Amino acid sequence: MLAPVAKPALPDATAAPADTAEKPAAGGTGAAQPDAMKPTVAKKAGKVIQKTKPTRRLQPGDLICGDCGEGNPQARKFCSRCGNTLENAESVKRKWWAKLIPKRKAKTLDVGARPGVGGVKARKKRSFGAIMGPLRKGLGLFAILFGLLFTFVAPVREWTQDNVIAPVTCRWNDFRNQEFDPLAAASGQVIGASTIDGIDPLVLFDRLTGPASTWKGVPVDGEEIRLIATFARPVDLDLMIFRNGDPESFTNFSRPAEVRLVMTDEAGARSEFGPIALTDSNDVQNHELENGGGAVQVEVIVTQRANAPTNNTLAIEDIEFQTQAGGDCSREARELEERCPSGLVPGVSIPPECPGAPDPGAATTVPAG
């Protein structure tokens, strides 16, 4: 039989633990031990990144790394050289002159086709973009070249101003202003009425107003009253200004109530315009005309009258014809416009070549009226 094994004695839990740490001897000079620390992972030394030139040719839309300067395609999120994020990278912009050059589209192949395989080639269709691309490029190069020539070559600049800029400006001013120049008749004639007081029928078309230039005539029974103005050269009749009656005693004389115009050109062709209804007052009446180009003579035919109660004599203060200003924008016409007066000023001489001069052989002075 085996003898029982004795169990080892367990320490008393209530007893104070023994201090097993070595303590410095009393009065000794030993240093204090540091406190215990938790172990940490050692950090690797950071990599220094220097910004250098990109290793690839930059294309519009590429992303330039802000740390190393490398150019990256748009699809990348991190730099291909340093690995840093491209979230705040700067994008390469297309240069202004490169916009004049059309982009070449990537070649595409049909399903099942391979590049370099022989066979029947499909006919290429020229799209609108394929036509506009070279055209835009050519126009851009022409504009740059012409701008340099206009700036530095004086003959080119003068030719452009005389043949391009000035005519365009002239046409624009004609369209915007719609101004008219007065025309002077070379002679006047009245048919169907007897002029009284010995007044020359030319006063009807002399462009002067007032009692002294008012025409009066007694109608002949059974005849139309025809007031005829003849010009020294062909003119364009664009506007008629009519002043009706006698300005001093308007109601004491008869007045035209309706007229019709017959215009004749150098070849003898006749064109009519009207009838034109006139206001029974001495106020200025403006009537725009048609079919009056190249006229050398115009007849104002009185078709209706507003008769005075006791006087059958017809009175008309003035009939003035005008042409639209600036119809001819050639260099000669612009130089002529600079020499000719812009309006009718009493006492001012009108050169014979000006549209307002009735006599083409000599200068005319506008009388005071």
C-alpha positions as CSV (number, residue, x, y, z in Angstrom):
1,M,0.0,0.0,0.0
2,L,1.1,3.5,-0.9
3,A,1.5,6.1,1.8
4,P,-0.5,9.4,1.3
5,V,1.3,12.4,-0.2
6,A,1.3,15.5,1.9
7,K,-0.1,18.7,0.1
8,P,2.1,21.8,0.1
9,A,1.1,24.6,2.3
10,L,-0.6,27.6,0.5
11,P,0.3,31.2,1.4
12,D,-2.0,33.2,3.5
13,A,-4.1,35.6,1.4
14,T,-4.5,38.0,4.2
15,A,-0.8,38.4,4.6
16,A,0.9,41.5,3.1
17,P,2.9,40.7,0.0
18,A,6.6,40.7,0.4
19,D,8.4,43.5,-1.4
20,T,10.9,41.7,-3.5
21,A,12.2,44.8,-5.3
22,E,15.6,45.8,-4.4
23,K,15.7,48.9,-2.4
24,P,18.7,51.1,-2.1
25,A,20.4,50.9,1.1
26,A,19.7,53.5,3.7
27,G,21.8,56.5,3.1
28,G,22.9,55.1,-0.4
29,T,23.3,57.0,-3.6
30,G,21.4,54.8,-6.1
31,A,19.3,56.5,-9.0
32,A,15.5,56.2,-9.2
33,Q,14.2,53.8,-11.8
34,P,11.9,55.2,-14.7
35,D,8.2,54.3,-14.8
36,A,7.1,51.4,-17.0
37,M,6.0,52.3,-20.7
38,K,3.8,50.5,-23.2
39,P,5.8,49.3,-26.3
40,T,5.1,51.4,-29.6
41,V,5.8,50.7,-33.3
42,A,8.8,52.6,-34.6
43,K,7.9,55.1,-37.4
44,K,9.7,55.0,-40.7
45,A,11.6,58.1,-41.9
46,G,9.4,60.3,-44.3
47,K,10.4,60.4,-48.0
48,V,11.4,63.8,-49.3
49,I,9.7,64.6,-52.6
50,Q,11.2,67.2,-55.0
51,K,9.2,68.9,-57.6
52,T,10.7,68.2,-61.1
53,K,9.7,68.3,-64.7
54,P,7.1,65.8,-65.9
55,T,8.3,62.7,-67.6
56,R,5.6,62.8,-70.3
57,R,4.3,65.4,-72.8
58,L,1.4,67.2,-71.2
59,Q,-1.9,67.1,-73.0
60,P,-5.0,69.3,-72.5
61,G,-6.9,68.0,-69.5
62,D,-3.9,66.3,-67.8
63,L,-3.6,66.6,-64.0
64,I,-0.3,68.0,-62.7
65,C,0.7,66.7,-59.3
66,G,1.2,69.5,-56.9
67,D,4.0,67.6,-55.0
68,C,6.3,66.3,-57.7
69,G,5.0,68.1,-60.9
70,E,4.3,64.9,-62.8
71,G,1.6,65.0,-65.5
72,N,-1.1,62.4,-65.2
73,P,-4.1,61.3,-67.4
74,Q,-7.5,62.6,-66.3
75,A,-8.6,59.1,-65.2
76,R,-5.9,58.8,-62.5
77,K,-6.7,59.4,-58.8
78,F,-3.1,59.2,-57.5
79,C,0.1,60.4,-59.0
80,S,2.0,57.8,-61.1
81,R,5.4,59.0,-59.8
82,C,5.0,59.9,-56.2
83,G,1.7,58.2,-55.3
84,N,0.1,61.3,-53.7
85,T,-3.6,62.1,-54.3
86,L,-4.6,64.2,-57.3
87,E,-7.7,65.6,-55.7
88,N,-6.4,69.2,-55.8
89,A,-4.2,68.8,-58.9
90,E,-4.1,71.6,-61.5
91,S,-5.6,70.7,-64.9
92,V,-3.7,71.6,-68.2
93,K,-5.8,74.1,-70.3
94,R,-5.8,74.2,-74.0
95,K,-3.9,77.1,-75.5
96,W,-5.9,79.8,-77.4
97,W,-4.2,79.2,-80.7
98,A,-4.8,75.5,-80.4
99,K,-8.5,76.2,-80.5
100,L,-8.2,77.2,-84.1
101,I,-6.9,73.8,-85.0
102,P,-9.7,71.2,-85.3
103,K,-9.5,68.1,-83.1
104,R,-8.8,64.8,-84.8
105,K,-11.3,62.2,-83.8
106,A,-10.2,58.8,-82.8
107,K,-10.5,56.2,-85.5
108,T,-13.3,53.7,-84.8
109,L,-13.8,50.3,-86.4
110,D,-16.9,48.3,-87.0
111,V,-17.6,45.2,-85.0
112,G,-15.4,42.3,-86.3
113,A,-13.1,44.6,-88.3
114,R,-9.4,44.7,-87.6
115,P,-6.9,47.4,-88.5
116,G,-4.6,46.5,-91.4
117,V,-6.9,43.9,-93.0
118,G,-7.5,44.4,-96.7
119,G,-10.8,44.6,-98.3
120,V,-13.4,47.0,-99.7
121,K,-13.1,50.3,-97.9
122,A,-16.3,52.2,-97.0
123,R,-16.7,55.6,-98.6
124,K,-16.0,58.3,-96.1
125,K,-18.7,60.8,-95.4
126,R,-17.7,64.4,-95.0
127,S,-19.6,65.8,-92.0
128,F,-20.3,69.4,-91.3
129,G,-17.7,69.4,-88.5
130,A,-15.0,68.1,-90.9
131,I,-15.7,71.0,-93.3
132,M,-15.9,73.7,-90.6
133,G,-12.7,72.6,-88.9
134,P,-10.3,73.5,-91.8
135,L,-12.4,76.5,-92.7
136,R,-12.1,77.9,-89.1
137,K,-8.4,77.3,-89.2
138,G,-8.0,79.1,-92.5
139,L,-10.1,82.1,-91.4
140,G,-8.1,82.3,-88.1
141,L,-4.8,82.4,-89.9
142,F,-6.1,84.9,-92.4
143,A,-7.3,87.2,-89.6
144,I,-4.0,87.1,-87.9
145,L,-2.1,87.8,-91.1
146,F,-4.4,90.6,-92.1
147,G,-4.3,92.2,-88.7
148,L,-0.5,92.3,-88.9
149,L,-0.6,93.8,-92.4
150,F,-3.2,96.4,-91.3
151,T,-1.2,97.5,-88.3
152,F,2.3,97.8,-89.9
153,V,1.7,98.3,-93.7
154,A,0.3,101.8,-94.4
155,P,-1.0,101.1,-98.0
156,V,-3.0,98.1,-96.7
157,R,-4.5,100.2,-93.9
158,E,-5.5,103.1,-96.3
159,W,-7.0,100.7,-98.8
160,T,-9.1,99.0,-96.1
161,Q,-10.3,102.3,-94.7
162,D,-11.4,103.6,-98.1
163,N,-12.9,100.4,-99.6
164,V,-14.2,98.5,-96.6
165,I,-14.6,100.6,-93.4
166,A,-15.9,103.8,-94.9
167,P,-18.5,102.2,-97.2
168,V,-19.8,99.9,-94.4
169,T,-20.1,103.0,-92.1
170,C,-21.9,104.9,-94.8
171,R,-24.4,102.2,-95.3
172,W,-25.0,101.8,-91.6
173,N,-25.6,105.6,-91.2
174,D,-28.1,105.5,-94.1
175,F,-30.0,102.7,-92.5
176,R,-29.9,104.3,-89.1
177,N,-30.5,108.0,-89.8
178,Q,-32.9,108.0,-92.9
179,E,-31.9,111.6,-93.8
180,F,-32.9,113.4,-97.0
181,D,-31.2,116.1,-99.1
182,P,-33.2,118.8,-100.9
183,L,-33.3,118.9,-104.7
184,A,-33.5,122.1,-106.8
185,A,-35.4,122.2,-110.0
186,A,-33.8,123.8,-113.1
187,S,-37.1,125.1,-114.5
188,G,-40.9,125.1,-113.7
189,Q,-44.0,125.0,-115.9
190,V,-47.7,125.2,-115.3
191,I,-50.4,123.7,-117.6
192,G,-54.1,124.1,-117.1
193,A,-53.9,127.4,-115.1
194,S,-53.0,131.0,-115.8
195,T,-50.3,132.3,-113.4
196,I,-51.3,135.7,-111.9
197,D,-49.1,138.6,-110.6
198,G,-46.4,137.6,-113.1
199,I,-44.9,135.0,-110.8
200,D,-42.4,132.6,-112.3
201,P,-43.8,129.0,-112.0
202,L,-40.3,128.0,-110.7
203,V,-41.2,129.5,-107.4
204,L,-43.3,126.4,-106.8
205,F,-40.1,124.3,-106.6
206,D,-37.6,126.9,-105.3
207,R,-37.5,125.4,-101.8
208,L,-38.3,128.9,-100.3
209,T,-41.4,129.7,-98.3
210,G,-43.5,132.7,-97.4
211,P,-46.0,135.0,-99.2
212,A,-43.4,136.2,-101.7
213,S,-42.7,132.7,-103.0
214,T,-46.4,131.5,-103.0
215,W,-47.7,130.6,-106.5
216,K,-51.3,131.6,-107.5
217,G,-53.1,130.7,-110.7
218,V,-56.6,130.7,-112.2
219,P,-57.7,127.2,-113.4
220,V,-58.6,126.8,-117.1
221,D,-62.0,125.2,-117.5
222,G,-61.9,121.7,-118.7
223,E,-58.2,121.1,-118.2
224,E,-56.1,119.4,-115.6
225,I,-53.7,121.6,-113.6
226,R,-50.3,120.1,-114.2
227,L,-47.3,121.6,-112.2
228,I,-44.1,120.4,-113.9
229,A,-40.6,120.5,-112.4
230,T,-37.5,119.7,-114.6
231,F,-34.1,118.8,-113.2
232,A,-30.7,119.4,-114.7
233,R,-29.6,115.8,-114.1
234,P,-31.3,112.5,-113.2
235,V,-32.3,112.5,-109.5
236,D,-33.9,110.0,-107.1
237,L,-37.2,111.4,-105.8
238,D,-37.7,109.9,-102.4
239,L,-39.7,112.5,-100.5
240,M,-42.2,115.3,-101.4
241,I,-42.8,118.2,-98.9
242,F,-46.1,120.0,-99.7
243,R,-47.1,123.4,-98.2
244,N,-50.7,124.1,-99.2
245,G,-52.5,127.4,-99.7
246,D,-51.6,131.0,-99.0
247,P,-49.9,131.4,-95.6
248,E,-51.4,134.9,-95.1
249,S,-55.0,134.3,-96.2
250,F,-55.4,130.5,-96.3
251,T,-59.2,130.3,-96.6
252,N,-59.5,133.1,-99.3
253,F,-57.9,130.9,-102.0
254,S,-58.6,127.4,-103.3
255,R,-56.2,124.6,-102.4
256,P,-55.3,121.2,-103.8
257,A,-57.0,118.3,-102.0
258,E,-55.5,115.4,-103.9
259,V,-52.6,115.1,-106.4
260,R,-51.0,112.4,-108.5
261,L,-47.3,112.3,-109.6
262,V,-46.0,111.3,-113.0
263,M,-42.2,110.9,-113.2
264,T,-40.1,110.7,-116.4
265,D,-36.5,109.4,-116.7
266,E,-33.8,110.1,-119.3
267,A,-35.1,107.3,-121.6
268,G,-38.6,108.8,-121.6
269,A,-40.1,106.0,-119.5
270,R,-42.9,107.3,-117.3
271,S,-44.0,106.0,-113.9
272,E,-46.9,107.1,-111.7
273,F,-47.4,107.4,-108.0
274,G,-50.5,108.3,-106.1
275,P,-53.1,109.5,-105.6
276,I,-51.9,111.4,-102.6
277,A,-54.5,113.0,-100.2
278,L,-53.4,116.4,-98.9
279,T,-54.4,117.9,-95.6
280,D,-56.4,121.1,-95.9
281,S,-54.0,123.2,-93.8
282,N,-50.8,125.2,-94.3
283,D,-48.8,122.8,-92.1
284,V,-45.8,121.0,-93.6
285,Q,-46.9,117.6,-95.2
286,N,-44.3,114.9,-95.9
287,H,-45.0,112.2,-98.4
288,E,-42.5,109.4,-99.2
289,L,-42.4,108.5,-102.8
290,E,-41.8,105.3,-104.8
291,N,-40.7,104.6,-108.4
292,G,-38.8,107.9,-108.6
293,G,-35.3,106.7,-109.3
294,G,-33.4,108.5,-112.1
295,A,-36.2,111.1,-112.8
296,V,-35.4,114.2,-114.9
297,Q,-39.0,115.5,-114.7
298,V,-42.0,115.2,-112.4
299,E,-45.5,116.4,-113.0
300,V,-47.8,117.2,-110.0
301,I,-51.3,116.7,-111.3
302,V,-54.1,118.3,-109.2
303,T,-57.0,115.8,-109.3
304,Q,-59.2,117.3,-106.5
305,R,-59.5,120.8,-105.1
306,A,-60.8,122.4,-101.9
307,N,-62.5,125.6,-103.3
308,A,-62.8,128.8,-101.5
309,P,-66.4,130.2,-101.2
310,T,-65.9,133.2,-103.4
311,N,-62.4,132.7,-105.1
312,N,-61.5,130.0,-107.6
313,T,-57.8,131.0,-107.7
314,L,-55.5,128.1,-106.6
315,A,-52.7,128.9,-104.2
316,I,-49.7,126.7,-103.3
317,E,-46.9,128.0,-101.0
318,D,-44.2,125.4,-102.0
319,I,-43.6,121.9,-103.4
320,E,-40.1,120.6,-102.4
321,F,-38.6,117.3,-103.6
322,Q,-35.8,115.5,-101.7
323,T,-33.6,112.5,-102.2
324,Q,-32.4,110.1,-99.5
325,A,-29.0,111.2,-98.2
326,G,-26.0,108.9,-98.8
327,G,-27.5,106.7,-101.4
328,D,-24.1,106.4,-103.1
329,C,-21.3,105.3,-100.7
330,S,-18.5,105.3,-103.3
331,R,-15.3,107.3,-102.5
332,E,-16.2,110.0,-105.1
333,A,-19.6,110.4,-103.6
334,R,-18.2,110.7,-100.1
335,E,-15.7,113.4,-101.3
336,L,-18.5,115.2,-103.0
337,E,-20.6,115.2,-99.8
338,E,-17.7,116.8,-97.9
339,R,-17.6,119.6,-100.5
340,C,-21.3,120.2,-100.7
341,P,-23.3,122.1,-98.0
342,S,-25.5,119.9,-95.8
343,G,-28.4,122.3,-95.9
344,L,-29.8,125.3,-97.8
345,V,-28.3,128.4,-96.2
346,P,-29.3,131.8,-97.8
347,G,-26.3,133.5,-99.3
348,V,-24.1,130.4,-99.4
349,S,-22.8,129.3,-102.8
350,I,-23.6,125.7,-103.9
351,P,-20.8,124.2,-106.1
352,P,-22.1,123.2,-109.6
353,E,-21.4,119.5,-109.0
354,C,-23.6,119.3,-105.8
355,P,-27.1,117.7,-106.0
356,G,-28.7,121.0,-104.8
357,A,-27.4,123.1,-107.7
358,P,-30.0,123.6,-110.4
359,D,-27.4,124.7,-113.0
360,P,-24.6,122.1,-113.5
361,G,-22.4,124.6,-115.3
362,A,-22.0,127.2,-112.6
363,A,-22.2,127.6,-108.9
364,T,-25.6,128.7,-107.5
365,T,-26.2,131.0,-104.5
366,V,-29.3,130.3,-102.4
367,P,-31.3,133.6,-102.3
368,A,-32.5,135.0,-99.0
369,G,-36.2,134.4,-98.5
